[in-house]
Amino acid sequence: MKIISLTLRNRLEEWEVKKIEFSLITLLVGASGVGKTQILEALQIIRKIASGKNFPGISWELYFQMRKAIELEW
């Protein structure tokens, strides 16, 4: 599975990751406080949701690719 893009909003903690698009190789580079850790936390929350955990106040859009050309939205 390849993640194409991710948007996540945490209404309880009042933070969000606006749409970020991933390429073949993605590096998170930037100054302190610009959101690199939030992107990683968003991916971790999505992983936990996929394994069945409940996260109230979370909304997301995840586009990913399966088996070469099949693109899915979750």
Short mmCIF file of the C-alpha atoms (twelve columns), coordinates in Angstrom:
data_MODEL
# 
_entry.id   MODEL 
# 
loop_
_atom_site.group_PDB 
_atom_site.id 
_atom_site.type_symbol 
_atom_site.label_atom_id 
_atom_site.label_alt_id 
_atom_site.label_comp_id 
_atom_site.label_asym_id 
_atom_site.label_seq_id 
_atom_site.Cartn_x 
_atom_site.Cartn_y 
_atom_site.Cartn_z 
_atom_site.pdbx_PDB_model_num 
ATOM 1  C CA . MET A 1  0.000   0.000  0.000   1 
ATOM 2  C CA . LYS A 2  1.223   3.481  -0.880  1 
ATOM 3  C CA . ILE A 3  -0.281  6.557  0.782   1 
ATOM 4  C CA . ILE A 4  -1.060  9.237  -1.797  1 
ATOM 5  C CA . SER A 5  -2.469  11.962 0.459   1 
ATOM 6  C CA . LEU A 6  -3.687  12.532 4.007   1 
ATOM 7  C CA . THR A 7  -5.858  15.097 5.751   1 
ATOM 8  C CA . LEU A 8  -6.661  14.769 9.453   1 
ATOM 9  C CA . ARG A 9  -8.459  16.967 11.964  1 
ATOM 10 C CA . ASN A 10 -8.472  16.434 15.715  1 
ATOM 11 C CA . ARG A 11 -11.376 18.478 17.065  1 
ATOM 12 C CA . LEU A 12 -10.758 17.513 20.705  1 
ATOM 13 C CA . GLU A 13 -7.142  18.712 20.778  1 
ATOM 14 C CA . GLU A 14 -7.816  21.419 18.166  1 
ATOM 15 C CA . TRP A 15 -5.129  20.635 15.625  1 
ATOM 16 C CA . GLU A 16 -5.145  19.506 12.027  1 
ATOM 17 C CA . VAL A 17 -2.934  18.348 9.228   1 
ATOM 18 C CA . LYS A 18 -4.123  20.002 6.045   1 
ATOM 19 C CA . LYS A 19 -3.896  17.941 2.874   1 
ATOM 20 C CA . ILE A 20 -0.395  16.638 2.434   1 
ATOM 21 C CA . GLU A 21 0.590   14.674 -0.662  1 
ATOM 22 C CA . PHE A 22 3.237   11.987 -0.534  1 
ATOM 23 C CA . SER A 23 5.533   11.079 -3.419  1 
ATOM 24 C CA . LEU A 24 7.723   7.998  -3.869  1 
ATOM 25 C CA . ILE A 25 10.192  9.404  -1.378  1 
ATOM 26 C CA . THR A 26 8.934   11.865 1.214   1 
ATOM 27 C CA . LEU A 27 11.173  13.709 3.644   1 
ATOM 28 C CA . LEU A 28 9.769   15.811 6.468   1 
ATOM 29 C CA . VAL A 29 12.084  18.800 6.711   1 
ATOM 30 C CA . GLY A 30 11.417  22.156 8.317   1 
ATOM 31 C CA . ALA A 31 11.969  24.466 11.223  1 
ATOM 32 C CA . SER A 32 10.848  23.625 14.729  1 
ATOM 33 C CA . GLY A 33 7.100   23.987 15.233  1 
ATOM 34 C CA . VAL A 34 5.939   23.735 11.614  1 
ATOM 35 C CA . GLY A 35 4.083   20.407 11.952  1 
ATOM 36 C CA . LYS A 36 6.470   17.539 11.163  1 
ATOM 37 C CA . THR A 37 5.545   15.688 14.358  1 
ATOM 38 C CA . GLN A 38 1.826   16.281 13.770  1 
ATOM 39 C CA . ILE A 39 2.083   14.554 10.396  1 
ATOM 40 C CA . LEU A 40 3.684   11.544 12.060  1 
ATOM 41 C CA . GLU A 41 1.055   11.594 14.841  1 
ATOM 42 C CA . ALA A 42 -1.716  11.739 12.210  1 
ATOM 43 C CA . LEU A 43 -0.284  8.657  10.475  1 
ATOM 44 C CA . GLN A 44 -0.064  6.877  13.822  1 
ATOM 45 C CA . ILE A 45 -3.713  7.705  14.623  1 
ATOM 46 C CA . ILE A 46 -4.820  6.367  11.225  1 
ATOM 47 C CA . ARG A 47 -2.854  3.167  11.863  1 
ATOM 48 C CA . LYS A 48 -4.582  2.715  15.234  1 
ATOM 49 C CA . ILE A 49 -8.021  3.416  13.733  1 
ATOM 50 C CA . ALA A 50 -7.321  0.802  11.043  1 
ATOM 51 C CA . SER A 51 -6.590  -1.729 13.786  1 
ATOM 52 C CA . GLY A 52 -9.949  -1.057 15.452  1 
ATOM 53 C CA . LYS A 53 -9.291  1.623  18.058  1 
ATOM 54 C CA . ASN A 54 -11.772 4.459  18.551  1 
ATOM 55 C CA . PHE A 55 -10.701 8.106  18.394  1 
ATOM 56 C CA . PRO A 56 -13.617 10.485 19.053  1 
ATOM 57 C CA . GLY A 57 -13.314 13.893 17.424  1 
ATOM 58 C CA . ILE A 58 -11.070 12.678 14.600  1 
ATOM 59 C CA . SER A 59 -12.019 13.164 10.949  1 
ATOM 60 C CA . TRP A 60 -9.770  12.222 8.067   1 
ATOM 61 C CA . GLU A 61 -9.379  11.629 4.362   1 
ATOM 62 C CA . LEU A 62 -6.812  9.103  3.262   1 
ATOM 63 C CA . TYR A 63 -6.090  8.295  -0.365  1 
ATOM 64 C CA . PHE A 64 -3.938  5.285  -1.029  1 
ATOM 65 C CA . GLN A 65 -2.940  2.992  -3.847  1 
ATOM 66 C CA . MET A 66 -3.168  -0.785 -3.874  1 
ATOM 67 C CA . ARG A 67 -1.719  -3.134 -6.478  1 
ATOM 68 C CA . LYS A 68 -0.243  -0.679 -8.943  1 
ATOM 69 C CA . ALA A 69 -3.217  1.394  -10.200 1 
ATOM 70 C CA . ILE A 70 -6.126  0.827  -7.805  1 
ATOM 71 C CA . GLU A 71 -6.663  4.048  -5.858  1 
ATOM 72 C CA . LEU A 72 -8.920  4.047  -2.795  1 
ATOM 73 C CA . GLU A 73 -10.308 6.676  -0.442  1 
ATOM 74 C CA . TRP A 74 -10.951 6.003  3.232   1 
# 
